[in-house]
Amino acid sequence: MFNPDPSSKSVNPKLPRDVIMMIEKNNLVMAIKTLAADEGISMDDAKNRIDAYETQLKVKQQQKLNTIASKQGIPNHAISFDREQGAEDETGQLIKNRVKTTKQSRGFKSLQNGVDSQLNDLGYKKPLMPYWLKRLLVIAIIMAGLFWILWRVFG
């Protein structure tokens, strides 16, 4: 029943459900540790199995995208997960160019646009006057009133 030789241990190619969930959530370190602890294998073996699973998952997703793209008439090299676009030079070799994001999609402006679109989806109407401006207006009115009262009393 107990086999002390680790090299003769059969390796289960299917990953446990909790490890798969960790991989899908990009929690790879915990997935490796959990797989190594559950199956009693080394961290390197667990990492290799998880890498193989990720590669297999990406291949399946790429195949699905390619079938959808072929049905819609989009060339296969136009769609890829690594966000690289390929072009061939005169020798027929594939030249890869990274797709660059625009500056508009970065930073605070994109965050503000995202929040605005979410609020619009929820049906939120922006007030005409911001809350902080209302506060400053109330403070200014109170100060003007106090100044007028003090002017009339002591002036």
Backbone as numpy.savetxt, mean C-alpha at the origin, in Angstrom:
# Nx Ny Nz CAx CAy CAz Cx Cy Cz
8.41 -44.17 14.75 7.59 -42.99 14.75 8.45 -41.74 14.75
9.42 -41.64 15.63 10.26 -40.46 15.70 11.50 -40.69 14.86
11.75 -39.78 13.92 12.89 -39.89 13.04 13.85 -38.74 13.34
15.00 -39.01 13.97 15.90 -37.93 14.37 16.65 -37.30 13.21
16.65 -37.93 12.04 17.40 -37.40 10.91 16.57 -36.33 10.20
16.97 -35.05 10.27 16.15 -33.99 9.67 16.17 -34.01 8.15
17.20 -34.63 7.55 17.28 -34.64 6.10 16.24 -35.59 5.50
15.77 -36.54 6.26 14.79 -37.47 5.72 13.36 -37.00 5.98
13.20 -35.88 6.65 11.87 -35.36 6.94 11.22 -34.89 5.65
9.97 -35.25 5.42 9.28 -34.80 4.22 8.82 -33.36 4.43
9.00 -32.57 3.41 8.65 -31.16 3.49 7.26 -30.99 2.88
6.38 -30.36 3.65 5.03 -30.11 3.20 5.06 -28.88 2.29
4.75 -29.03 1.00 4.84 -27.89 0.10 3.74 -26.86 0.34
2.64 -27.27 0.94 1.54 -26.35 1.18 1.77 -25.61 2.49
1.57 -24.30 2.46 1.79 -23.49 3.65 0.53 -23.45 4.50
0.69 -23.33 5.82 -0.49 -23.19 6.70 -1.24 -21.89 6.42
-2.51 -21.91 6.74 -3.39 -20.77 6.46 -2.92 -19.50 7.15
-2.49 -19.61 8.41 -2.06 -18.40 9.13 -0.80 -17.80 8.51
0.08 -18.64 7.99 1.29 -18.15 7.33 0.92 -17.45 6.02
-0.02 -18.03 5.29 -0.47 -17.41 4.04 -1.07 -16.04 4.31
-1.84 -15.93 5.39 -2.44 -14.63 5.74 -1.36 -13.61 6.09
-0.31 -14.06 6.79 0.78 -13.15 7.13 1.50 -12.68 5.87
1.67 -13.57 4.90 2.33 -13.21 3.65 1.49 -12.20 2.90
0.18 -12.41 2.84 -0.70 -11.49 2.13 -0.72 -10.11 2.77
-0.48 -10.05 4.07 -0.43 -8.77 4.77 0.98 -8.19 4.79
1.91 -8.80 4.05 3.31 -8.38 3.97 4.01 -8.41 5.31
3.62 -9.33 6.17 4.29 -9.52 7.45 5.20 -10.74 7.30
6.26 -10.57 6.49 7.09 -11.70 6.09 7.96 -12.23 7.23
8.42 -11.36 8.09 9.28 -11.82 9.19 8.51 -12.76 10.12
7.30 -12.35 10.48 6.48 -13.21 11.35 6.10 -14.50 10.63
5.86 -14.42 9.32 5.51 -15.61 8.56 6.67 -16.60 8.56
7.89 -16.10 8.38 9.07 -16.97 8.39 9.25 -17.59 9.77
9.14 -16.78 10.81 9.32 -17.30 12.17 8.24 -18.33 12.51
7.01 -18.04 12.14 5.91 -18.96 12.44 6.07 -20.26 11.70
6.41 -20.19 10.41 6.59 -21.41 9.62 7.75 -22.24 10.16
8.84 -21.58 10.52 9.99 -22.30 11.06 9.64 -22.98 12.39
8.89 -22.30 13.23 8.52 -22.86 14.53 7.49 -23.98 14.38
6.50 -23.79 13.50 5.44 -24.79 13.34 5.96 -26.10 12.76
6.83 -26.00 11.77 7.27 -27.21 11.08 8.66 -27.67 11.51
9.29 -26.93 12.40 10.59 -27.34 12.91 11.68 -27.33 11.86
11.65 -26.35 10.97 12.67 -26.22 9.95 13.48 -24.97 10.22
14.59 -24.82 9.50 15.43 -23.65 9.72 14.78 -22.42 9.11
15.25 -21.26 9.54 14.71 -20.00 9.03 14.98 -19.87 7.52
16.14 -20.35 7.08 16.46 -20.26 5.65 15.50 -21.11 4.82
15.20 -22.31 5.30 14.25 -23.16 4.58 12.86 -22.53 4.56
12.46 -21.94 5.68 11.16 -21.28 5.74 11.12 -20.10 4.79
12.22 -19.33 4.73 12.27 -18.19 3.83 12.20 -18.66 2.38
12.89 -19.72 2.05 12.87 -20.23 0.68 11.47 -20.69 0.30
10.77 -21.35 1.21 9.40 -21.81 0.91 8.46 -20.62 0.73
8.62 -19.60 1.57 7.76 -18.42 1.46 8.07 -17.66 0.17
9.35 -17.56 -0.17 9.71 -16.91 -1.44 9.13 -17.66 -2.63
9.17 -18.98 -2.56 8.60 -19.79 -3.65 7.08 -19.57 -3.74
6.42 -19.49 -2.59 4.98 -19.25 -2.58 4.66 -17.87 -3.17
5.44 -16.85 -2.78 5.21 -15.50 -3.31 5.41 -15.47 -4.83
6.45 -16.14 -5.29 6.71 -16.19 -6.73 5.57 -16.88 -7.46
5.11 -17.98 -6.90 4.00 -18.71 -7.50 2.74 -17.85 -7.53
2.50 -17.11 -6.46 1.33 -16.23 -6.39 1.42 -15.12 -7.43
2.61 -14.53 -7.57 2.79 -13.46 -8.56 2.62 -13.99 -9.98
3.09 -15.20 -10.22 2.94 -15.79 -11.56 1.47 -16.01 -11.87
0.71 -16.51 -10.90 -0.72 -16.72 -11.12 -1.43 -15.39 -11.38
-1.09 -14.37 -10.61 -1.72 -13.06 -10.79 -1.34 -12.48 -12.15
-0.08 -12.66 -12.56 0.36 -12.16 -13.85 -0.36 -12.89 -14.99
-0.58 -14.19 -14.83 -1.31 -14.94 -15.85 -2.74 -14.45 -15.96
-3.37 -14.18 -14.82 -4.73 -13.65 -14.85 -4.77 -12.29 -15.55
-3.80 -11.44 -15.22 -3.75 -10.13 -15.86 -3.52 -10.26 -17.36
-2.67 -11.19 -17.76 -2.39 -11.37 -19.18 -3.63 -11.86 -19.93
-4.40 -12.75 -19.31 -5.61 -13.21 -19.98 -6.62 -12.08 -20.11
-6.75 -11.28 -19.08 -7.66 -10.13 -19.14 -7.18 -9.14 -20.19
-5.86 -8.90 -20.21 -5.30 -7.94 -21.16 -5.47 -8.44 -22.60
-5.30 -9.74 -22.81 -5.46 -10.26 -24.17 -6.91 -10.18 -24.63
-7.84 -10.35 -23.70 -9.25 -10.21 -24.06 -9.59 -8.77 -24.42
-8.90 -7.82 -23.78 -9.17 -6.41 -24.04 -8.28 -5.82 -25.12
-7.36 -6.61 -25.65 -6.48 -6.14 -26.72 -5.29 -5.33 -26.25
-4.91 -5.46 -24.99 -3.75 -4.75 -24.46 -2.55 -5.68 -24.59
-1.39 -5.17 -25.06 -0.21 -6.03 -25.16 0.24 -6.53 -23.79
0.77 -7.76 -23.74 1.15 -8.38 -22.47 2.28 -7.64 -21.77
3.22 -7.09 -22.52 4.35 -6.43 -21.85 3.96 -5.08 -21.25
2.75 -4.61 -21.53 2.31 -3.33 -20.96 1.89 -3.46 -19.52
1.61 -4.70 -19.09 1.15 -4.93 -17.72 2.17 -5.78 -17.01
2.67 -5.28 -15.88 3.57 -6.08 -15.06 3.51 -5.60 -13.64
3.88 -6.49 -12.72 3.79 -6.16 -11.30 4.94 -5.29 -10.82
6.08 -5.40 -11.46 7.23 -4.65 -10.97 7.27 -3.23 -11.51
6.19 -2.79 -12.15 6.03 -1.43 -12.65 7.14 -1.05 -13.60
7.61 -2.01 -14.40 8.60 -1.73 -15.41 7.96 -1.87 -16.78
8.33 -0.98 -17.67 7.87 -1.10 -19.03 9.07 -1.45 -19.89
8.84 -2.31 -20.84 9.94 -2.74 -21.69 9.80 -2.18 -23.08
10.93 -1.89 -23.68 10.98 -1.47 -25.07 12.16 -2.18 -25.71
12.03 -2.51 -26.96 13.12 -3.22 -27.63 13.93 -2.24 -28.44
15.27 -2.44 -28.40 16.12 -1.61 -29.23 16.30 -2.29 -30.59
17.22 -1.78 -31.41 17.37 -2.32 -32.76 17.94 -3.74 -32.77
18.61 -4.17 -31.71 19.14 -5.53 -31.66 18.11 -6.52 -31.15
16.97 -6.03 -30.68 15.92 -6.92 -30.19 16.01 -7.20 -28.71
16.96 -6.58 -28.03 17.08 -6.78 -26.59 16.06 -5.90 -25.88
15.59 -6.41 -24.76 14.57 -5.69 -24.00 15.24 -4.66 -23.11
14.83 -3.41 -23.26 15.34 -2.32 -22.43 14.24 -2.00 -21.44
14.58 -2.02 -20.15 13.57 -1.76 -19.13 13.73 -0.34 -18.61
12.62 0.35 -18.59 12.58 1.71 -18.05 11.63 1.71 -16.87
12.06 2.29 -15.78 11.20 2.41 -14.62 10.12 3.45 -14.90
8.91 3.15 -14.48 7.84 4.12 -14.59 7.95 5.07 -13.40
8.08 6.34 -13.68 8.25 7.32 -12.61 6.91 7.91 -12.24
6.73 8.13 -10.95 5.50 8.77 -10.51 5.67 10.28 -10.63
4.59 10.96 -10.86 4.66 12.41 -10.99 4.76 13.04 -9.61
5.28 14.25 -9.58 5.41 14.94 -8.31 4.06 15.25 -7.70
3.04 15.39 -8.56 1.71 15.71 -8.06 1.15 14.58 -7.21
1.53 13.34 -7.52 0.99 12.22 -6.78 1.71 12.00 -5.45
2.70 12.79 -5.16 3.44 12.65 -3.91 3.09 13.77 -2.95
3.34 13.50 -1.69 3.31 14.55 -0.69 1.93 14.91 -0.17
1.90 16.09 0.42 0.72 16.55 1.13 -0.45 16.81 0.19
-0.16 17.25 -1.02 -1.23 17.59 -1.96 -2.03 16.33 -2.31
-1.35 15.21 -2.52 -2.08 13.98 -2.85 -2.89 13.51 -1.65
-2.35 13.68 -0.45 -3.09 13.33 0.75 -4.34 14.19 0.87
-4.19 15.47 0.63 -5.32 16.39 0.71 -6.37 16.04 -0.35
-5.93 15.71 -1.56 -6.88 15.32 -2.61 -7.61 14.04 -2.24
-6.89 13.10 -1.64 -7.51 11.85 -1.23 -8.56 12.05 -0.15
-8.23 12.90 0.82 -9.19 13.18 1.90 -10.42 13.90 1.33
-10.18 14.85 0.43 -11.29 15.57 -0.18 -12.20 14.63 -0.97
-11.61 13.70 -1.70 -12.44 12.77 -2.48 -13.21 11.83 -1.56
-12.60 11.41 -0.46 -13.32 10.56 0.49 -14.49 11.31 1.12
-14.27 12.57 1.48 -15.34 13.38 2.06 -16.46 13.62 1.04
-16.07 13.83 -0.21 -17.09 14.00 -1.26 -17.90 12.72 -1.44
-17.23 11.57 -1.35 -17.94 10.29 -1.47 -18.94 10.11 -0.34
-18.59 10.62 0.84 -19.48 10.49 1.99 -20.59 11.54 1.97
-20.51 12.51 1.06 -21.53 13.55 0.98 -21.29 14.70 1.92
-20.07 14.89 2.38 -19.74 15.97 3.30 -19.63 17.29 2.54
-20.27 18.31 3.04 -20.19 19.65 2.44 -19.22 20.49 3.24
-18.28 21.13 2.56 -17.34 22.00 3.24 -18.05 23.26 3.71
-17.74 23.73 4.93 -18.37 24.98 5.39 -17.80 26.18 4.62
-18.57 27.25 4.57 -18.11 28.45 3.87 -16.92 29.08 4.58
-16.96 29.06 5.91 -15.90 29.66 6.71 -15.28 28.57 7.60
-13.96 28.42 7.56 -13.34 27.39 8.41 -13.57 27.66 9.89
-13.47 26.59 10.68 -13.73 26.68 12.12 -12.78 27.65 12.81
-11.50 27.63 12.45 -10.53 28.51 13.11 -10.81 29.98 12.80
-11.35 30.25 11.59 -11.68 31.63 11.24 -12.88 32.11 12.04
-13.83 31.22 12.31 -14.97 31.57 13.15 -14.50 31.92 14.55
-13.58 31.14 15.08 -13.04 31.40 16.41 -12.36 32.76 16.47
-11.51 33.04 15.47 -10.83 34.34 15.46 -11.82 35.48 15.33
-12.87 35.30 14.56 -13.88 36.33 14.40 -14.62 36.59 15.71
-14.96 35.54 16.43 -15.63 35.69 17.73 -14.72 36.42 18.72
-13.45 36.05 18.76 -12.49 36.71 19.67 -12.35 38.18 19.30
-12.27 38.48 18.00 -12.13 39.88 17.57 -13.37 40.69 17.94
-14.56 40.11 17.79 -15.79 40.82 18.15 -15.85 41.07 19.65
-15.48 40.08 20.45 -15.48 40.26 21.91 -14.48 41.33 22.32
-13.28 41.32 21.72 -12.28 42.33 22.06 -12.75 43.73 21.65
-13.40 43.85 20.49 -13.90 45.15 20.04 -15.01 45.63 20.98
-15.87 44.72 21.41 -16.93 45.08 22.35 -16.37 45.54 23.68
-15.39 44.82 24.21 -14.76 45.24 25.47 -14.07 46.58 25.33
-13.39 46.78 24.20 -12.71 48.05 23.97 -13.73 49.19 23.92
-14.86 49.00 23.25 -15.90 50.04 23.15 -16.49 50.34 24.52
-16.77 49.26 25.32 -17.33 49.47 26.67 -16.33 50.23 27.55
-15.07 49.82 27.53 -14.06 50.51 28.34 -13.86 51.94 27.86
-13.97 52.20 26.58 -13.84 53.56 26.02 -14.97 54.45 26.54
-16.21 53.89 26.58 -17.36 54.67 27.02 -17.31 54.93 28.53
-16.81 53.92 29.30 -16.77 54.08 30.75 -15.65 55.03 31.16
-14.46 54.87 30.65 -13.31 55.66 31.10 -12.95 56.80 30.15
-13.58 56.90 29.00 -13.20 57.89 28.01 -13.95 59.12 28.12
